[in-house]
Amino acid sequence: MHVVPGKPLREGLERVLLAKRGALIAVGDGPEVLSICTGGFLLDAEFSPQRLSELAKLDGGIVLSADAGRIARANVHFMPNSSIPTTETGTRHRTAERMARSIDVPVISVSAAMGVVTVYRNDAKHVMQSASHMHERVSHALQTLQRFRQRFDLAITALSALEIEDTVTVRDVAAVLQPAELVKRIAADIDDDLVELGEEGVMLRLQLDELTDGVDEVRQLVARDYLQSAHGSDGVLTNLAKLSTHELSDPRRVGQALGLSETRSELDASLEPRGYRLLNRLPRFPETLVERIVEHFSGLQKIMRASVGDLEAVEGVGEARARSLKDGLARQAEASILDRYT
């Protein structure tokens, strides 16, 4: 994007704002743009923030090349079709919106009175925020994301111990998938802001990646463990994504969306995991082998109680892997119980 912080065009737009001037800029100098231009003069000069700021002193619009590397024309009068609908009221903004809806190029409107920069493209409209405001907003959002990530981690730790003890309920599964869904939503919002920050958001993106690491994978595995169809978990998780933030705070609504409960009393109904999540934590166990083991035993408790000989009966599980599986699950059981009760 040409308007992210750190790019020459963004610097030029900020110079225009600091000078308390307005501007109307088309990023593209193809025939479709020239067809709605009249007057002005041909410039064809290399782009610089200073040149853009000086040209904004003129009354007319500015035409840049598609890569925003050159200033093609200045002081032009844009004449889009006046019958094109617009929701804007100011002359400059109305013209920008009509241009964007009639030709497929970004159109930028700088409002001197309001001190804002608005980018139009087709039917989309985006009001740009200052880099400092974006940094502050992302930082606050990352703090919120961290709190939900902590809730998710605690819920997963508790779920592991409950799975070992065979005491999982619908409420426990909802307690994992609820913060996981919120982490996903908050991360998506932050990602949108980081796109606008461009190179200035590199360090913030590293924080985002760290806070979201592994969440989606675990979320998918929990869904496969408990939802009615292990291979149809994506559709059920889509139902969860349709819930409002307020609805997500209600375990009953979460349970209903997952197809696990209909009434509040059913939140305490017992569930048994298939074993996908804990088996995926074992080293050197490919997904195809995990699938065979789960299908063969149909439940985590049966897998945990199986002997080495029983495990060897599964195609692809030799004696070494069978012992590794037994030892790995035993270590997880010990660690989960210690985490839960210490």
Secondary structure, 3 states (H helix, E strand, C coil): CCCCCCCHHHHHHHHHHHCCCCEEEEECCCHHHHCCEECCEEEEEECCHHHHHHHCCCCCEEEECCCCCEEEEEEEEECCCCCCCCCCCCHHHHHHHHHHHHCCCCEEEEECCCCEEEEEECCEEEEECCHHHHHHHHHHHHHHHHHHHHHHHHHHHHHHHHHHHCCCEHHHHHHHHHHHHHHHHHHHHHHHHHHHHHHHHHHHHHHHHHHHCCHHHHHHHHHHHHCCCHHHHHHHHHHHHCCCHHHHCCHHHHHHHCCCCCCHHHHHCECCCCCHHHHHCCCCCCHHHHHHHHHHHCCHHHHHHCCHHHHHCCCCCCHHHHHHHHHHHHHHHHHHHHHHHC
